[in-house]
Amino acid sequence: MKIAVIGTGYVGLVTAAGLAEFGHTVIGTDKDSEKIEQISRGTAPIYEPGLDELLKRNLAKGTLTFTADVDGAIRDAGVIFVCVGTPQDESGRADMSQVEGVSRTIAQNLNGYKVIVEKSTVPVKTSDWIKRIITLYRKGDTPFDVASNPEFLREGSAVSDFLEPDRIIVGVESDRARDILVRIYKKFGDRVVVTNIDTAELIKHASNSFLALKISYINMISDLCEKTAADVEQVAFGMGRDPRIGKEFLSAGLGYGGSCFPKDIKALTKIGEDMGVNMDLLKEADRVNHKRTAVFVDKVKRALWILKDKRIAVLGLAFKPETDDIREASSIKIIRELIKEGSVLRLYDPKAMDNMKEVFPGSPQVVYCEDPFQAALDANALLVITEWAEFRTLDLARIKDIMANPIIVDGRNMFEPGSVRKLGFEYYSVGRK
Ligand code: UDX
């Protein structure tokens, strides 16, 4: 059975290439024909480790193809993965217009039984709407099923997350759809968890919101650490030793950004509230996260007092390492604040500079640098915003020599305070002395 994947963003591209890697025949489709052309040559429009190789390998095998003919791809396939965007609207709810549009297109091309699989993150009960739209727009009464198979991939490790998942959630309401999806993921055996559709939809939002909650929790604890002699890294280590808590997602810092957590926690809050459920716990986590930028800029002020005309090196722009994605990156909020204060910013990131130039074009106040040393030259302070591995091994002695004032404000606890101070830096980090 042929699989069509609609949408070639992060989720769609990785899903298409990953399903082909599992041995299926996959046709990826998107209405953006330029994007399709580029992808067909084996180059992803985004930076994601391992993705170009995965694309090239499966394109060469001939089991993976891409087309801008969305209608044709739907007609050809028995299973359709919907991977279009569900961005946040002004109210914080997910904007479902792309999912609705695709559902109509599927209905108009329903030439035989198909399983329509929601892969994008969608509010619980979306499948009811998809069913309604397809039923309204299809010709005749061609049968179909809707299923939910949420994606849990992380940017930066999306390929390995897809190829080696912890769990595969499959929400279905018919045996026929269940059998098809279980067959697609056959190699993962009991890692496939079958539920009803509402449950599968909710697992995705509930997982992401829980992880966001965990991050805000450790950030709240880090505020407390800063008022005491406690060290948040050690608190997190000690907490993480309890298997009920676990050590992951306990890094205090600048809070969560990216295309998922900020939007998912708001969307789930709205979903709950629309249904009359008190979601204050999530609202509070979001509020803690929102405050992280101000807390960080205050630290910069504590180090420099007046920010006007200060030359500040900014290392790291991406919302996390190993990606060029700057959506909801703390760097944007911090840069905006420092521009307002009148600082001169010298920015460097290994991958995200081009994307950032679209938000802040180069100017006398915003200078893009070729490496960390150029950024640090004559700087009054150096800020670490994204924990790229290459910053960990930076020649800090050299950095100190070329800075005007040896001051580091580290938003990601990348360095060991003792050794940085031994080099002669004034060092500020998060939740520790
Ligand atoms: C997330 C989920 O992890 C993934 O399962 C889901 O499908 C999509 O959303 P992603 O947004 O790519 O993935 O990145 P992730 O690694 O989860 O980090 C999200 C944000 O949280 C980043 O801004 C990161 O810096 C921050 N973070 C993460 C912390 O501040 N502390 C931590 O301990 C972990």
Residues whose N, C-alpha, C, O or C-beta is under 5 A from the ligand:
A	BS01	UDX	E151 F152 L153 R154 E155 I215 F249 L250 S251 G253 G255 Y256 G257 G258 S259 C260 F261 F319 K320
